[in-house]
């Protein structure tokens, strides 16, 4: 972006307010903070980690054209803001160009046009499908995060009739956790006390709780989760899924010491139990124990980098999100000098 007065007005009065700093998704420019590293490298790093780029085009700021090229190279959606289409290089005029009146650069018309394009980009209209869910969750805080031991992909087949346990597991995989709970509770009433019944019931309560905003309904879901997890571990004391779920319920209800003891025991028995290690990282994040959190995240990501995609969206890390070392382990940058 250029550093002239118009660019500052556009950024601080129009662009930045369209995406308030809340949650994980934010608008950032070098105008917010000075460049600390080599300018070229840091700008490329920012663009690499972004969901999209807004560029204020100015013929007097040739570096903007370079930054647009970097964004294109990384496959990032680009919105161009210019005083007229003629200010935009001819090969870029097919992009999303928002024009403004130099006499009134912060007009409502500019804001409305930019907001419409920005919303479309962030909701995935122009973004590759693999980024759409990531971005929409950051914006909407919608959906549930898969933290269980089993996949939660939706199934198209119908739920089996007359088989409450089978129906419960079906709806669990289909992410219909309220329906899963109904059928699994019926299966339990009919006498099912096996590990699968307990695990899917407790995990359904977990995901249901995650789908609620903080409050009584969420708290009640976590309490139900803890009740059945405790009951299940009495019947099946060696089942690590149920023990892990009990620890997770303790963490969600604020009993951090009990949760830490459970996760520590599980990892002592099986150091490769990644789910317990992930939950331990979440536990330390909630307690602001950044060094402990960082250690577990680093070890876990070294074993399986796919866990980064869950951690980046998990609200348990909100309290430590702005820590520079946490950011580095969450978003390792492949860009070299």
N, C-alpha and C positions, 0 to 999 in steps of 0.2 A: 504494500500500500504506500502511496505517496505520503509525504509528511506535511503537506500544505494545510492551510486552515480548513479548506473544503473537505478534505479527507478526514480530518479530525471531527468535523461536524457530522459527516455521514456516519462515521463509525460509532461515535459515542451517543449520538442522538437518534440514529435510525437503526443501524445494523445490530449493535450490541443489545439494545433493549428488546429485540425480537426473540432473544434466547436468554432469559434471565439465568444467572448463576445459581442453579439449584440442582440437586442430585449430581449426576455424573457428567451430563452433557452441557458444555458451556461454549461461549464464543470467546476467542482469545486472539489478540494481535500483539505485535511487538510494541504497539502503543500502550498496552497495558503494563508491560514490564520490559526492562532493557535486555538486550541480547547479552548473555553472559559468556557464551562460547564463541567459536568462530562463526560469523554471521551466516555464511553459506551452509555450513553443516547444521546449525541449529534451525534455520528456516526449513531445510529439507526434512529434519526430524519432526518438526511440528506438522508439516504437511503429510508426512508418512503416517502419523498417528491420528490424523483428523478423519472426520466423517465426510467432510466437504470443505470447499474453499470459496470465500467471497473476496473478490479482487476489485479494488477501486482503481480503474485504469486512468493513467495520467501519462501523456506523452513525455513529460519531463522526468518521469520515474521509470527508467528502462529496466530496473530490477524486477518490476511487476511482471513484465513479459516472461522473464526467466522463471519466476515463481509459478506462473500459470503453466509453463512448460513442465515444471517439476510435478505439479498437480496432475496434469494430463498423463505424465509418465507413470504415476502411481495409480492411475485409474480413478481419481477422485472427481466427484461432480464439482463443477465450477460455475459460480454466478459472477457475472461481470457487471460493474456499475460504472457508467461513463456519462459525460455531459452530452455526448452525441454518438451515434453509431460510427461516425467518421474517426472518432478517437480510438476505436477498437481496430486492431490489425485485421485485414480482410479475411484471413483464414479463421478468425475467431468469431466472426459476426453471426455465425449460425448457432453460437452458444446462447445461454440464457443471459441476455443483456438488458439491464434496467437503466434507463436514461433519466437524468435529472436536469432541472433548470439551474444553471449556475447561480442565478439570482435567489433561488429558494431551494437549496439542495435537500432540505429536510422536510419537504412537503408531505402531506398525508398520501398523496398519489404514489410517491416513491416508496413509502413505507408499505402501502397495501400491495403493490406489485412484488416487492421483495419478499414480503411475508408469504404470499401465495406460492412463489417459487421455492422458497426455503422449506416450507411445510411439505411440499411435494417431494423434494429431495430427501428430507429426513424421514419421511414415511416410506421411502423406498421406491418411488416412481421411477427414478433414474439410477437406482443403486442395484448392483448385483444381488441376487436373492440371498446369498450367504451373509450379506451385511444387513438385510432388512430386519430380521428378527432382533438382531443386536441393537440396532438403532431405535426401533419402535419400543423396545423394553426400556431403554434409557430415557425415552421421552415420556412414555405412559406409565411406567412402573407396572405394566400389566403382565398377566401370565404368572406361571410358577416356574421356579428354577429346579432343574433336575439334580437333586443331591442324594438320591437314594442309591441302593446297590443294584437296581435293575433298570433297564431302559423304560422310557415312558412314551414310546411312539404310539400314535393313534392307530387303532385297528379298525378295518372296515367291516369285518365280519360281525354278525349279530351276536348278542350275548346268549350263552347257552340257557335254554329254558329248563327249569326244575333243578338247576345246580346253582345254589346260592354262592358257593365259594368260587365256582367258575365264572359266574356273572360278576362277582365282586372284583376278581382279578382282571376280567375283561374291561370293566369300567375304569379300573386303576390304570391300565395301559392306555386307555382312551383319554386319560386325564379328566374324567368326570368323577372327581373325588367324592362329591356329595353322594352320588349314586353308588359308588364303590362302597362307601361306609354303610349304607343301608343294607346292601346284600351281604357284606362281610359280617355285619352285626347279626343278621339272621342266621348266617352259617354258624356263628359262635353260639347262638341260642339253641341251634339244633345239635350242638355237642362237639363241633369242630374246635379243637384246641391245638392244632398242629402249628408248626413254625410259620408256614406260609400265611395262614389265616391271621395270626398275630402281627406278622410283619406288614402285610399289605394293609391291615386296618390301621396300625399305628402310623405308617407312612402316609396313608391317605389323610389322616388328621393333620399330619405335618404340612402337606401340600395345601390342604384346605386353609390352614392357619396362615400360610405364606400368601395366599390369595386375598386375605382380608387386610384392610388398613389396621394400624395399631389401635387396639381398643378391646372391648369386652369380648366380642366374637372371636377375635384372634386368640385372646388369652384362654377362652374356654376350649378352643380347638387344641391348643397346646396342652391344656390340662387333661383332656380326653386322651391325647396321644401318650402322655406320661402314665396315666392310669393303666392303659392296656399294655404299654411297654413293661411296666413293673409286673403286671400279672403274667405277661408272657415270659419274662426272665425267671419267674418262679417255677413255671412249668418246664422251661428250656434254658437252664442257667448257662449253658455253654454256647448258645447261639449268638454269634458275634453281631449279626444284623440287629437283633432285638436289644442287645446291650448298647450297640452304637445308637440306636433310636432312643433308648432311655437317656443316654448322655446328651443327645441332641435336644430332647425335651427339657432336661434340666438347664441347658444353656439358654433355650428360648424363654424359660420362666425365671431366669436370673440366678439360678443356683450354680454359680460358676465353679465353686470348689468341687462339688459333687460331679459336675460334668468333666472337669479336668481329671479327676481320679479315674473315671470310667474310660476316657480316651487314652490315658496313660497306661492303664491295664491292658487295653486292647492292643496298643502299639508295642508293649513289652512282649506280648504273646505273638504278635505278627507285625514286625516292623514294616512290611510291605502293604499293610492295610491302608490304602490311600484315602479312603473315605474318612477314616478316623483322623488321619493326619490333616485333611482338609478342614474337618470340624474343629480340630485343635487350633489351626490358624485363625478360623473365624472367632473362636473363643478368646484368643489373645487380642484380636483386633477389637472386639467389644470391650475389652478391659484396658485398651490403649497400651498394651504391652507390645510395642512396635518391633523390638529386636526379636522377641520370641515368635511373633507373627511372621516376620521376615524369614526367619530360619526355616519354619515349616513350609512356607510358600516356596522358597528357593529349592528345598529338597524335593518337594512334590512336583514342581514344574520340571526339574531335571529328570525325573522319572517319566513324566507324561505331560508334555506341554499343553495338551488339550484342556487341562484343568484351568488354564488361564482364561478361557472364554467364559467359564462359569464364574470365576472369581471377579472378573471385570464387571459383571452385572449384579453381584451379590451385595445387598445393602448392609450385610454384616461388616463390610470393610469401609463403610462411609466415614467412620471416625478416624481412620488412618489414611484415607484416600489421597490427601494432599501431601503426604510425606514423600520426599523425593526418592528415597530408596525403594519404597513400596511401588511407586510409579515405574521405576526402572525394571523391577522384577515382573511387574504386570505387563509392561510394554517394552520388551527388549528391542532396541532399535538396530537394524542390520546395517545402518548407514555408517560408512567409515569416512575418515577425513580425506 
